[in-house]
Amino acid sequence: MATIEIGVPVLIVGAGPAGLTASLALRRYGIDNLVIEQYPSTAHTPRAHIVNQRTVEILRHLGIEDRFHAVATPQRMMRNNLWVTSLAGREVARSETWGTSPERAGEYEAASPVPMANCPQTVLEPLLVEAARDAGADIRFQHVFESAKADEYGVTSTVLDRTAGDTLIVRSQYVLGADGARSAVLEQTGLTVDGPAGLAQAANIWFRADLSKYLAHRPGVLVWNVMPGPLAPLRLGTLICHKPWTEFVLAFIYDPAELDLATMSDAEQIARVRAAVGDDSLEVELKGLARWQVNAQVAPRYSTGRFFCLGDAVHRHPPSNGLGLNISVADAYNLAWKLALVLGGQADPALLETYSAERQPVGAAGVQRAITSLGELAEIDRALGLEPGQSVADGWAALRVLDEAGPDGDARRAALRKAVALTDYQFNAHGVELGYRYRSDAVLDDDSSDAPSDRDPELYYTATTHPGARVAHARLERAGVALSTLDLPAGLRFALLTGCGGEAWRDAAAGLPVDVHVIGTGDLLDPYGEWAARREVASTGAVLVRPDRHVAWRCERLPADPAAVLTEVVRHMLGPIPDPTTNRQE
């Protein structure tokens, strides 16, 4: 056993979606980093799986969009949510999800250059590991973070190499805690989480079985069980498809006083799967059993000094809405460009303070939305007349009312459609997924009002260039190649988007880390007029987009002295160039 000293700009603790995305992004920006993970490999169970448009955009910006879609289940296969007494039994209700219905599909397509997809962590994480290593990242499994101590110039961390027994002394300028819901980094740095834990106990049975005959004609990701009887919430369990139509998870709520998960036999697991499917002869291959619990927690602050926490370390909630993985990836993407600019001496360290200011409200809103959505699912049972503790006979009698002619049947059918529509806040919440805005010193808000709208901002995303928002997507074309406004920022440089008559912004940006794109003239075309319709400023105005594709600032029209205005804007966000010795290693 030896003691080994390592020097690296950034130490990342945890090789989940947040840590691996941070590693890949930092390498894309030319920043060395070391990722340590206490376990032997990436996720050993599927866990999160919904990958929304914002996350696919981030993967596109990091250069792995094609590799992702090659292994993910496409959006068209995510279409149907089913409520059934069993998969082979009665279908009680069906809805179209994730923007696949005829009325929502166009909105999703217009909002982003990429579709969402379904991809479990068992597939996504190895993809991120491979991409990060290809980019030069150092990722080490079986390495346990033990302690860290910060000083004026950096952080000294102690890491145990479980395989060799060696002790690593890692000297870094920053430490990222992406080590999950039991984050050691969070605990050591004094950061905390607020909110209840253990609201319910749940388990996942991961299995393989051929369910093609039940699902191929009504493809989807989630099958909700409404079997009558005195059953727990989720009843016989929710079937989650991870690979059409042969690989699934059965998630169910249980009472630890009645079921000891540690002693649950293979036969008992298979029996539960067969009951949920409704097929006593189904061939089932078990792949794993994992427990989890429903939490509703978020950290009031995501960072302190040279420590930054992200992912499940700072926000913990049920999988409803599929937000956890996506918020975690966006945490990492928000932080990486700021770290890279500061480490490169191109921004004042004060820029790092905006990470918590921007991402904590997003995490808190995600936790609240996920918990609210979980509660709204209970409306389905109530609409069907299913009650806790109800006998099987009474439950079936309640279900049969759905088939009755007359006012009782009409009322039950109407209640069911209303309850199903309420789940749009979980499965078609486009505004939640794309519509959040940042408010921090890295954004110069113009305090303008949005156009009045009667649409629910949680359900519907509205394209905008309002400072703090993700810049509106518009289809562009250069030299016959299609691209998006979201594609224009390059690396760590800002993109200033202007139009015909805004050419003077080019001279104004001289010497600044800003690339000017004149859209609609020259070689950058706006073939459908989408940018002109969505930019919300005059043709000579400007929209300044940060490396993470969020709007930093906008200007209605060309000012008298654009160079002075733009220089002041950049100085406000990045600050004075710091003394390089403030970040040096000892």
Summary of the structure (lengths in Angstrom):
residues: 586
radius of gyration: 25.4
end to end distance: 26.0
largest distance: 81.2
contacts: 2029
relative contact order: 0.12
helix: 36%
strand: 24%
